[in-house]
Amino acid sequence: MAGERPSWVPSEVDVERPSAARMYDYFLGGAHNFAVDRQMADQVIATFPGTRRFAQLNRSFLRWSVRLLLDSGVRQFIDLGSGIPTVGNVHETAQRIDPTARVVYVDNDPVAYAHSRSILAQDAQAAVVKADLRDVDAVLTDPAVVDLLDLDQPVGLLTVAVLHFIPDTDDPAATLARYHDAVAPGSHLVISHALAEPVQEGEPEDERATTVKKVYSRSATPLTLRTEEQIARLFGGFAIIDPPGLVNAGLFSGGDLYDGPDPDWAPGAVGVGRKA
Ligand SMILES: C[S@@+](CC[C@H](N)C(=O)[O-])C[C@H]1O[C@@H](n2cnc3c(N)ncnc32)[C@H](O)[C@@H]1O
């Protein structure tokens, strides 16, 4: 319904403008979204019927990667573009394995921030920062990061379904390189990214990609789809761990790496890199 304004909505939120965070909440079956988000999200689903499945696979991959990093000795995480909290958040997954694990969530969406703050109020080892991940200094010098994390120890940097909201003109590889330089050896970078089919020179772009980009251009965060090769370059100095390598998100199911012969294809690529 246009004009709806539930009590949990922070005052600065424009309920008439779609938000990527709230659209994603809708894909996952959450309740923190408005009519305008649902309308836009339904257009994305009509174009890519696998979108909801991709969102779930993405969450499976996120949980899998947190467990992988814990196995590799990482005990602290910065979740960049963490979203509106949903089932299986990073601090829950991590603290189930190691109750001392620390997590800082970062998001620039006011609903994601407000809801994260309320669920983390009682957790002394997790916090949320309202910041733009492109502002690396603001993130890394925020009191939550300084108080909770030790950047001289390995950090898990999570960029899950967020880098496709950073346009090429803002050079996401350069942003990630700054995080790379700020974290200790043994730190990891996790990426999940919406995929573009490679386009031959002179050929038109996939019509569905054009449609979905048009939908997101109405939100505060336009969409940039990237090919596997472009996504691989975002890892920069973080060497991609192989196996599994940079793979299709469809390989992740129920929180595990799917090892059957015929995984679902999903419009996203996922991978984990490590700083030597
Ligand atoms: C699709 S959601 C993904 C949420 C979560 N990472 C997951 O995979 O389940 C993308 C999130 O990134 C946030 N986001 C987009 N651009 C951002 C930026 N420049 N800085 C911080 N957060 C950003 C959005 O607000 C949204 O909450």
The ligand as an SDF file (V2000), in Angstrom:
LIG
                    3D

 27 29  0  0  0  0  0  0  0  0999 V2000
   21.4630   -7.6770   -1.3720 C   0  0  0  0  0  0  0  0  0  0  0  0
   21.8000   -7.0780    0.2570 S   0  0  0  0  0  0  0  0  0  0  0  0
   22.8990   -8.3260    0.8490 C   0  0  0  0  0  0  0  0  0  0  0  0
   22.8590   -8.5110    2.3540 C   0  0  0  0  0  0  0  0  0  0  0  0
   23.8040   -9.5720    2.9190 C   0  0  0  0  0  0  0  0  0  0  0  0
   25.1950   -9.2460    2.6480 N   0  0  0  0  0  0  0  0  0  0  0  0
   23.4790  -10.9330    2.3540 C   0  0  0  0  0  0  0  0  0  0  0  0
   24.1670  -11.3560    1.4280 O   0  0  0  0  0  0  0  0  0  0  0  0
   22.5370  -11.5770    2.7900 O   0  0  0  0  0  0  0  0  0  0  0  0
   22.9400   -5.7350   -0.1020 C   0  0  0  0  0  0  0  0  0  0  0  0
   23.1740   -4.8140    1.0770 C   0  0  0  0  0  0  0  0  0  0  0  0
   24.2670   -3.9530    0.7770 O   0  0  0  0  0  0  0  0  0  0  0  0
   23.9740   -2.6560    1.2530 C   0  0  0  0  0  0  0  0  0  0  0  0
   24.8030   -1.6950    0.5060 N   0  0  0  0  0  0  0  0  0  0  0  0
   24.7150   -1.3660   -0.8100 C   0  0  0  0  0  0  0  0  0  0  0  0
   25.6700   -0.4800   -1.1240 N   0  0  0  0  0  0  0  0  0  0  0  0
   26.3690   -0.2390    0.0280 C   0  0  0  0  0  0  0  0  0  0  0  0
   27.4660    0.6160    0.3440 C   0  0  0  0  0  0  0  0  0  0  0  0
   28.0410    1.3790   -0.5930 N   0  0  0  0  0  0  0  0  0  0  0  0
   27.9290    0.6220    1.6120 N   0  0  0  0  0  0  0  0  0  0  0  0
   27.3430   -0.1500    2.5710 C   0  0  0  0  0  0  0  0  0  0  0  0
   26.2960   -0.9680    2.3270 N   0  0  0  0  0  0  0  0  0  0  0  0
   25.8130   -1.0080    1.0690 C   0  0  0  0  0  0  0  0  0  0  0  0
   22.4830   -2.4990    1.0110 C   0  0  0  0  0  0  0  0  0  0  0  0
   21.9330   -1.4880    1.8480 O   0  0  0  0  0  0  0  0  0  0  0  0
   21.9810   -3.8910    1.3710 C   0  0  0  0  0  0  0  0  0  0  0  0
   21.6500   -3.9920    2.7210 O   0  0  0  0  0  0  0  0  0  0  0  0
  1  2  1  0
  2  3  1  0
  2 10  1  0
  3  4  1  0
  4  5  1  0
  5  6  1  0
  5  7  1  0
  7  8  2  0
  7  9  1  0
 10 11  1  0
 11 12  1  0
 11 26  1  0
 12 13  1  0
 13 14  1  0
 13 24  1  0
 14 15  1  0
 14 23  1  0
 15 16  2  0
 16 17  1  0
 17 18  1  0
 17 23  2  0
 18 19  1  0
 18 20  2  0
 20 21  1  0
 21 22  2  0
 22 23  1  0
 24 25  1  0
 24 26  1  0
 26 27  1  0
M  CHG  2   2   1   9  -1
M  END
$$$$
